[in-house]
Amino acid sequence: MLRRLGGYVSNKWDTLRSIPEYDHQFPIFGLDAAGKSTLLYRLFYSEHVLALPDHNFRVETVSIKAKAVIFVVDSTDRQRLLYAKNALWRLFGHYDDAEAGRELVLLVFANKQDREDAMTVKEVMCGLDLEGLAARTLGWQGGRRWHIRGTDATTGEGLVEGLLWLDVQLRVGRPQPGVVASEAVMD
Ligand SMILES: Nc1nc2c(ncn2[C@@H]2O[C@H](COP(=O)(O)OP(=O)(O)OP(=O)(O)O)[C@@H](O)[C@H]2O)c(=O)[nH]1
């Protein structure tokens, strides 16, 4: 199994595992075929995967006890980027009202960056309007913390870096107002 992961991921994974007490659990969301299962396979996780249907998604049915959410986007799926945005915004709309919900950290994987027809990370970021999503909670300690990273789930590129960002967020807690925590990593 480890051999099949290839050098890149296994080395990065070692980095992740070398962090004491890295035991965070995150629900992973995304439209169908975004790459959630592939991603999990790469990282050895096996649960907390939820496909979001394009329509009739009821976030009330989703119970989240975690402190962070991972949202996976198929960067080649231009036609459904708006659906992905709507699903993401509905998901977080549910949490904006409560203080605990506003603490929920968002990590977006702009997946399938290995494909030539993939949108850039910035295109995905703008399509999801992540800045707008964060700004909805701006009145509250500087807005929601988020991060977007380009990934290739088939090789694992970018995955561990994203999880390490999450680890830092969850360890340090909310930075003082004025400290910028949100960012996009452009490839
Ligand atoms: N080229 C490329 N293909 C990918 C990548 N991630 C996933 N795929 C492929 O995309 C297809 C869908 O991937 P899955 O991991 O099954 O997607 P999913 O989000 O779990 O899909 P559902 O089970 O429908 O929710 C598969 O054929 C994967 O091999 C990637 O980063 N690059």
Ligand as a Chemical Component Dictionary entry (heavy atoms), coordinates in Angstrom:
data_LIG
# 
_chem_comp.id                   LIG 
_chem_comp.type                 NON-POLYMER 
_chem_comp.pdbx_formal_charge   0 
_chem_comp.three_letter_code    LIG 
# 
loop_
_chem_comp_atom.comp_id 
_chem_comp_atom.atom_id 
_chem_comp_atom.alt_atom_id 
_chem_comp_atom.type_symbol 
_chem_comp_atom.charge 
_chem_comp_atom.model_Cartn_x 
_chem_comp_atom.model_Cartn_y 
_chem_comp_atom.model_Cartn_z 
_chem_comp_atom.pdbx_ordinal 
LIG N1  N1  N 0 -6.941  13.272 -13.401 1  
LIG C1  C1  C 0 -7.467  13.195 -12.168 2  
LIG N2  N2  N 0 -8.508  12.368 -11.944 3  
LIG C2  C2  C 0 -9.017  12.324 -10.686 4  
LIG C3  C3  C 0 -8.485  13.099 -9.626  5  
LIG N3  N3  N 0 -9.220  12.831 -8.523  6  
LIG C4  C4  C 0 -10.134 11.934 -8.879  7  
LIG N4  N4  N 0 -10.022 11.618 -10.179 8  
LIG C5  C5  C 0 -10.861 10.697 -10.951 9  
LIG O1  O1  O 0 -12.182 11.249 -10.953 10 
LIG C6  C6  C 0 -13.144 10.200 -10.876 11 
LIG C7  C7  C 0 -14.036 10.434 -9.661  12 
LIG O2  O2  O 0 -13.239 10.322 -8.494  13 
LIG P1  P1  P 0 -13.864 9.831  -7.105  14 
LIG O3  O3  O 0 -12.782 9.826  -6.109  15 
LIG O4  O4  O 0 -14.643 8.565  -7.301  16 
LIG O5  O5  O 0 -14.881 10.999 -6.838  17 
LIG P2  P2  P 0 -15.953 11.129 -5.642  18 
LIG O6  O6  O 0 -15.990 12.572 -5.295  19 
LIG O7  O7  O 0 -15.629 10.184 -4.542  20 
LIG O8  O8  O 0 -17.274 10.703 -6.402  21 
LIG P3  P3  P 0 -18.678 10.174 -5.789  22 
LIG O9  O9  O 0 -18.444 8.801  -5.263  23 
LIG O10 O10 O 0 -19.575 10.182 -6.999  24 
LIG O11 O11 O 0 -19.125 11.158 -4.749  25 
LIG C8  C8  C 0 -12.354 8.901  -10.792 26 
LIG O12 O12 O 0 -12.256 8.382  -12.103 27 
LIG C9  C9  C 0 -10.990 9.336  -10.308 28 
LIG O13 O13 O 0 -9.951  8.480  -10.752 29 
LIG C10 C10 C 0 -7.374  13.974 -9.909  30 
LIG O14 O14 O 0 -6.859  14.720 -9.060  31 
LIG N5  N5  N 0 -6.913  13.966 -11.200 32 
# 
loop_
_chem_comp_bond.comp_id 
_chem_comp_bond.atom_id_1 
_chem_comp_bond.atom_id_2 
_chem_comp_bond.value_order 
_chem_comp_bond.pdbx_ordinal 
LIG N1  C1  SING 1  
LIG C1  N2  DOUB 2  
LIG C1  N5  SING 3  
LIG N2  C2  SING 4  
LIG C2  C3  DOUB 5  
LIG C2  N4  SING 6  
LIG C3  N3  SING 7  
LIG C3  C10 SING 8  
LIG N3  C4  DOUB 9  
LIG C4  N4  SING 10 
LIG N4  C5  SING 11 
LIG C5  O1  SING 12 
LIG C5  C9  SING 13 
LIG O1  C6  SING 14 
LIG C6  C7  SING 15 
LIG C6  C8  SING 16 
LIG C7  O2  SING 17 
LIG O2  P1  SING 18 
LIG P1  O3  DOUB 19 
LIG P1  O4  SING 20 
LIG P1  O5  SING 21 
LIG O5  P2  SING 22 
LIG P2  O6  DOUB 23 
LIG P2  O7  SING 24 
LIG P2  O8  SING 25 
LIG O8  P3  SING 26 
LIG P3  O9  DOUB 27 
LIG P3  O10 SING 28 
LIG P3  O11 SING 29 
LIG C8  O12 SING 30 
LIG C8  C9  SING 31 
LIG C9  O13 SING 32 
LIG C10 O14 DOUB 33 
LIG C10 N5  SING 34 
# 
